[in-house]
Amino acid sequence: MRIRRSALVASAGVLFGLSVGSVPGLQEAAVGVAHADTCARALVDVKIPAATPVRSWAENVGFDADGDLWVSRVLENVIERYDAGGRLTGRVHVDSPGAVRLGPDGRMFATSGDTTVNMVPGLPLRGTVISFDPSVLERVRVEARGLGMPNGLAFDDMGAMYVADSNLGVVRVRRDGTIDRAWTARAPRNLAPDATVNGTGMNGMAIVDGNAYVGMTTSASGRILRVPLDDPADVSVVADVTAPLPGVVDDLTIVPGGRLAVARTTGQVVVVGKDGRRCTVGAGRPLTSLAVTPSGDSVVAGTEDGAVLEFSGRLFSASV
C-alpha cells in the first residue's frame, strides 16, 4: 500500500536527521534559504512504541477535544485512541485511514481510501471522508464521497473541509458533504505540474490565516504550496524543504508562532517560520505526520515503523 512512498525514500537515501526553518510570514516564498545550525535543546522521545513494526505504520496523528491522541494505522485499517499516558483506550475500523482531525462539531474526521491503488487516474473514485463521535466509537458515518486517494485534511473557519487528494489534487468539500467543483477546478491538481506546482501526489494539508498549505509527495524539491482559500488559482511557493538534497515530504501542521512544520519520510522535520531560518534535529526514523499537543509545548509525530514520537523543548516553543 505504500510502494510509491517506499521507492521514493529508497531513491532519496535514508537520511536520519531533522531539518527546521522559517518562511517570511508564511506569505512569501522562502525558496533557497540556507539551513542554520542544528537546533539546540530539542528533545525526541518515543511516546508510543510500535506494536508490530511496519505493520503498525502510523500514517497520521491528531488530538480530540479531550486531549486524547488518535493514530491512523493505515495497514491495519483502524484508527486507535491513546490517553495521555500512551495507553490504548479504543479503536475504530476505517478502510485505509489517512489524516485524522478534530472537526468543528467535536467529532473526529478522517480520510478513508489512502492507498496507492486509489491514486491511479481513471479508476472509480472510492475515497471518502468519515467521522465518528469519540465517545461512541461504533457509529461511523460517511461525510463526503467521490474522492480519489484522500490524504491530508483541514477545516476553514466556516467548517468547510479541504482535502489533499493524491489522485485529484486540492479539493474543497462543503459542509453538506458535496464537492465544490468550481473551487476545486481552480486549485492545484495532480498530474498537472507547472513552474510552481513542480510535482504531484498532494499529501499534507494545514490551514491558517485564510491559506491552505499543501505538500506534494513527488516534488523533487519537497515543495510546499500556499493556496489562498478565496482565490485557489493564486498559488505560490512557500518553501522547498528538501532542496538541495532529495527527499520526500508527507504531512504538515502549524506550530506555535504561526510556523509551518513539515514531516519528511527521510527522517526529518522542517519548521518554516517567519524569519526564513532553518535548523536541524535528529529523529532516527522515517516520519509520516505531525500534530501539536493540546498544551502547545510539544509535537507528536507518526512514523513508518509504527512508533509515535514526541518532540519537545525550545524547538517548538513560540519564543524561537
C-alpha positions in Angstrom: 0.0 0.0 0.0 3.0 2.3 0.4 5.0 1.1 -2.6 5.2 4.6 -4.1 6.5 6.2 -1.0 8.9 3.4 -0.1 10.5 3.6 -3.6 10.9 7.3 -3.4 12.5 7.1 0.1 14.9 4.4 -1.1 16.0 6.5 -4.1 16.5 9.5 -1.9 18.6 7.6 0.6 17.8 7.2 4.2 18.8 10.4 6.0 18.2 10.3 9.7 18.1 13.9 10.8 15.6 16.7 11.1 15.6 20.0 9.2 13.8 23.1 10.5 13.2 26.5 9.0 11.0 29.6 8.6 9.1 31.4 5.9 8.6 35.2 5.7 5.2 35.4 7.4 4.1 32.2 5.7 3.0 34.6 3.0 6.1 35.0 0.8 8.4 32.4 -0.8 11.5 31.3 1.2 13.0 29.1 -1.6 16.7 28.6 -1.3 17.0 29.8 2.4 20.1 28.1 3.8 19.8 25.8 6.8 21.1 27.1 10.1 22.9 25.2 12.8 21.4 22.1 14.5 18.6 23.2 16.8 19.7 23.2 20.4 17.6 21.9 23.3 15.2 19.9 21.0 14.3 16.6 22.6 12.9 13.5 20.8 11.3 10.6 22.8 9.2 7.6 21.9 5.7 8.3 23.2 4.1 5.1 21.9 6.2 2.1 20.7 5.3 0.2 17.6 3.2 -2.9 18.4 4.3 -4.6 15.2 7.0 -2.7 13.3 5.9 -1.5 9.8 2.6 -3.3 10.0 1.7 -0.8 12.7 2.6 2.1 10.3 1.3 5.3 11.9 0.1 7.2 8.9 -1.4 10.2 10.8 -1.9 11.6 14.2 -4.4 14.1 15.8 -6.0 15.1 19.1 -9.6 15.2 20.1 -11.3 17.8 22.3 -10.5 15.8 25.4 -6.8 15.7 24.7 -6.7 12.0 23.6 -4.4 11.1 20.8 -5.7 9.3 17.7 -3.4 7.4 15.4 -4.3 6.2 11.9 -2.9 2.6 11.3 -3.3 2.6 7.6 -2.1 -1.0 7.0 -4.3 -2.3 9.8 -7.5 -0.4 8.7 -8.0 1.1 12.2 -7.7 4.4 14.0 -6.6 4.0 17.6 -7.1 6.2 20.6 -4.4 6.7 23.3 -4.6 8.5 26.6 -2.1 11.0 28.0 0.0 8.1 29.3 0.2 6.4 25.9 -2.3 3.6 26.8 -4.5 2.2 24.1 -8.2 3.0 25.0 -10.2 2.5 21.8 -10.2 1.5 18.2 -12.4 2.5 15.2 -12.4 0.5 11.9 -11.7 2.7 8.9 -10.6 1.5 5.5 -7.0 2.7 4.8 -7.3 5.8 7.0 -5.2 8.9 6.3 -5.5 12.2 8.2 -7.4 12.2 11.4 -8.6 15.6 12.6 -10.9 17.2 15.2 -13.9 18.7 13.4 -15.7 21.9 14.2 -18.6 20.0 15.9 -16.4 17.9 18.3 -16.5 14.8 16.1 -13.3 13.3 14.7 -13.0 13.3 11.0 -10.7 11.1 8.9 -9.9 10.5 5.2 -10.5 6.9 4.0 -9.1 5.2 1.0 -5.5 6.4 1.5 -4.0 3.6 -0.6 -1.9 3.9 -3.8 -4.5 1.8 -5.7 -6.8 4.8 -5.5 -4.1 7.1 -6.9 -4.5 5.7 -10.4 -6.4 8.1 -12.7 -9.5 6.7 -14.4 -10.4 4.2 -11.7 -13.7 4.6 -9.8 -13.4 7.3 -7.1 -13.8 5.3 -3.8 -12.2 7.7 -1.4 -14.3 9.2 1.4 -14.2 11.4 4.5 -15.8 9.8 7.5 -16.5 11.0 11.0 -17.2 9.5 14.4 -18.1 10.6 17.9 -15.0 10.0 20.1 -17.3 8.7 22.9 -19.4 6.3 20.7 -16.8 4.6 18.5 -19.0 2.1 16.7 -21.0 4.9 15.0 -19.0 5.9 11.9 -20.7 7.9 9.2 -19.6 9.0 5.8 -19.4 12.8 5.4 -18.2 13.0 1.8 -17.8 10.7 -1.2 -16.3 10.9 -4.7 -12.7 11.4 -3.7 -9.7 9.6 -5.2 -6.8 8.9 -2.7 -7.7 11.4 0.1 -4.7 12.0 2.4 -4.4 15.4 4.2 -7.5 17.1 5.7 -8.1 20.5 7.2 -11.1 22.8 8.1 -11.6 26.5 7.5 -13.3 28.9 10.0 -16.7 28.2 8.4 -16.4 24.5 8.7 -15.7 23.6 5.1 -13.3 20.7 4.6 -10.2 20.8 2.4 -8.6 17.5 1.2 -5.2 16.9 -0.2 -6.1 14.1 -2.6 -3.2 12.3 -4.2 -5.4 11.5 -7.2 -7.5 14.6 -7.7 -5.4 17.4 -6.1 -6.6 20.0 -3.6 -10.4 19.5 -3.1 -12.9 21.7 -1.2 -15.9 19.9 0.4 -18.9 22.0 1.5 -20.4 21.5 5.0 -23.2 19.4 3.4 -20.6 16.9 2.1 -20.7 17.9 -1.6 -17.5 18.7 -3.5 -17.2 22.4 -4.5 -16.2 21.6 -8.1 -15.8 25.2 -9.2 -13.4 26.0 -6.4 -11.6 22.6 -6.9 -11.1 23.2 -10.6 -9.1 26.4 -9.9 -6.9 24.7 -7.2 -3.7 22.8 -7.8 -4.4 19.4 -9.4 -2.4 16.2 -9.6 -0.7 15.3 -12.8 -0.8 18.9 -13.9 2.7 20.2 -12.9 4.0 23.7 -13.8 6.7 26.0 -12.7 5.0 26.5 -9.3 3.4 23.1 -8.8 6.6 21.2 -9.5 5.2 17.7 -8.6 2.2 15.7 -7.8 0.8 13.5 -5.0 -0.9 16.1 -2.8 -0.3 14.9 0.7 -0.1 17.2 3.8 -2.6 19.9 4.5 -2.9 22.7 7.1 -4.9 25.9 7.1 -4.0 29.2 8.8 -5.0 32.9 8.2 -7.1 32.1 5.2 -4.5 30.0 3.4 -4.1 26.3 2.8 -0.5 24.9 2.9 -0.1 21.8 0.9 2.9 19.4 0.4 3.5 17.2 -2.6 5.0 13.7 -2.1 6.6 13.6 -5.5 8.1 17.1 -5.7 11.8 16.7 -6.3 12.5 19.8 -4.1 9.9 19.0 -1.4 7.8 22.0 -2.4 5.2 23.4 -0.1 2.4 25.4 -1.7 0.3 28.3 -0.4 -3.3 28.2 -1.7 -5.5 31.2 -0.8 -8.9 29.9 0.1 -10.6 32.9 -1.5 -8.6 32.5 -4.7 -7.2 29.0 -5.2 -5.7 29.8 -8.6 -3.3 32.3 -7.0 -0.8 29.6 -5.9 2.6 30.5 -4.6 5.7 28.7 -3.3 6.3 28.7 0.5 9.5 26.7 0.6 11.4 23.8 -1.0 12.1 21.9 2.2 14.3 19.2 0.8 16.5 21.2 -1.6 19.3 20.9 -2.3 19.2 17.2 -1.2 16.5 14.8 -2.4 13.8 13.9 0.0 10.1 13.1 0.3 7.6 15.3 2.3 4.5 14.0 4.0 2.1 15.6 6.4 2.4 19.1 7.9 1.0 21.2 10.7 1.1 24.7 12.2 3.2 25.1 15.4 3.3 27.9 17.9 4.3 31.3 16.4 2.4 30.6 13.2 5.3 28.5 11.8 4.8 25.5 9.5 6.3 22.1 10.4 6.7 19.5 7.7 7.4 15.8 8.2 9.9 14.1 5.9 9.9 10.4 5.2 13.7 10.5 5.1 13.6 11.2 8.9 13.4 15.0 9.0 11.1 17.8 10.2 11.3 21.2 8.6 9.8 24.1 10.5 9.2 27.0 8.3 8.7 30.2 10.3 8.5 34.0 9.8 12.2 34.9 9.5 13.4 32.4 6.9 15.9 30.5 9.1 16.2 26.7 9.4 17.9 24.3 11.8 18.3 20.5 12.2 17.2 17.9 14.8 17.8 14.1 14.7 14.7 11.8 14.5 16.1 8.4 13.8 13.3 7.0 11.6 11.1 8.0 8.7 8.3 10.4 9.7 4.7 10.5 8.3 2.8 13.1 10.2 2.8 15.8 12.9 0.3 17.2 15.4 0.7 19.8 18.1 -0.1 18.6 21.6 -3.1 20.2 23.5 -0.6 22.0 25.8 1.1 23.5 22.7 4.6 22.9 24.0 5.4 19.8 22.0 4.7 18.0 18.8 3.9 14.3 18.2 4.9 12.5 15.0 3.8 9.4 13.3 6.4 7.1 11.8 6.6 4.4 9.1 7.6 1.7 11.6 4.5 2.5 13.7 6.0 4.3 16.7 4.7 7.7 17.8 7.5 10.2 18.7 7.2 13.4 20.8 9.4 16.4 20.1 9.7 18.9 22.9 12.0 21.7 24.1 12.8 25.1 22.7 12.5 24.0 19.1 8.6 24.0 19.1 8.1 26.9 21.5 6.6 30.2 20.4 9.7 32.1 21.5 12.0 30.6 18.9 
